[in-house]
Amino acid sequence: GLSVYHIHTRDMSVLWTITATCMYTEAAVIVILLLPIISSRTWNTIFKSRIITMFTAYASFYFNGFLCLLALMFFEALRHVYAQNKAYQELKGDPSIFKPETEAVYLMKLFRAQRNLYISGFSLFLWFVFKRL
């Protein structure tokens, strides 16, 4: 069966996958908005459509809510990097438990924590860029 650790790990990977998907979506939308191929008249028509107008009524609420979620993900990733780095430094400091296999596991966890920090940080940055556009 699955232990609590495996369930927690799977849930976090889904959460980070969603965060990465948001980052990719933000980047794609920003690139599309910056394309010079689409005329201003076309953008004006799109932004005045009924669906977009309904969305903009609550845009501030959506933006602030999503901003809070991304900031929470960023600070969680920052905390996790700090914890993994501290655990790795403790492992290196005790030669009696230091083994190459153990080091590889700690470095893998540190790499994942750093990757999640970069994903959440860049996603947060793109969200601010998206807001300015």
N, C-alpha and C positions, 0 to 999 in steps of 0.2 A: 504494500500500500504506500500511499504518499504520506510523508511526514509533514509536519507544519512548516518546516524549512522549505521543502519543495513547493508547497502551495504558495508560500510567501514569495519565493523566487519567481515562480511562474506569473503571479499577479504583478510583480514589479516589472518583469520583462514586457508584459502587455502594456503597462502604464508608460514605459519608456518607448515602446513601439508607437503608441499613440502620440507621444510628445515629438518623436522624430517625424511622424507623418504630418503633424501640424507644421513643423519646420519646413518640410519639403513643399507643402501646400502654400505656405506663406511665400517661399522663394519663387514658386511657379507663378503665383498671382502677381507678385511684384514685377517679375520679368514680363508678364503679359501686359501689365499696366504701362510699362516703360517702352513697349514696342512702338516704333514710329510708323509702322504699317497701318495701324488702326487710326482712323481720323478722329478729330475732336467731336465732330457731329455724331459719329457712331457711338462714342463713349457717352455723349450727352443723352442720346436715345436710350442707351442701356441703363444709365443711372437714374433716369426719370421713369423707368418701368414700374409697374405696380408692385412687383415682388421686391425690388430694391427699396422702394419707398416704404413698404411695410417693415423691412429690416432696419432701415435707418431711424425709425421711430424709437427703437430700443437699442440703437447702436452703442450708445454710451454705456448702458448696462452690460451689454455683451462684451465690450472692450475691457471694462474694468474687471468683470468677472474672470475673463480669460487671462488678463494680466495678473490677477491674484494667483490663479492656478499655475501659471508659468513661473512666477516668482517663488511660489511654494516649492515647485519642482527644482528650481535652481538652488535654493537654500538647502533642500534635502540632499541634493547631489553634492553640494559643498561640504555638508556635514559628513556624508558617506566617504568622500575622498579623505577628509581629515582622519576619520576613524580607521580607514584601511591603511593609510600612511603610517599612523601611529602603531597599528598592529604589526606592520611590516618592519618598522624600526625596532620594535621589541623583539621580533624574531631574529633580526640580524644581531641584536645585542646579546643574545644568549646562544653561545656556540654549541651547547649540549643538545639543543633541539633543532639546530640549523641543518637542514638537509636540502639537496637540490629539488627534490619533489615538493617539499613543503614551500620552498621559495617560489617555485613555479605557480603554485596555487595562490599564494599571497599576491604575486605580481599580476596574475590573471584577474583577481578581484580588484586590485588597484587600477588596472587598465580599464575594466568595466566602469568603475566609479568615475574615473577621469573622462571616459567617453560620454557618460551620462551628463557630467558637468558641462562638457562642450556642447552637447546637443541642447540641453536646457538653456544654456547661456546664449547660444546663437539663435535659438528660437525666440527668446526674450528680446534680443536685439532686433531681430526681423519684425517682431510685433510692433516695436516702436517705429521702425522704418515704415511699416505698413500703415500705421496711424498717421504719419506725416504725409503719405501719399493721398 
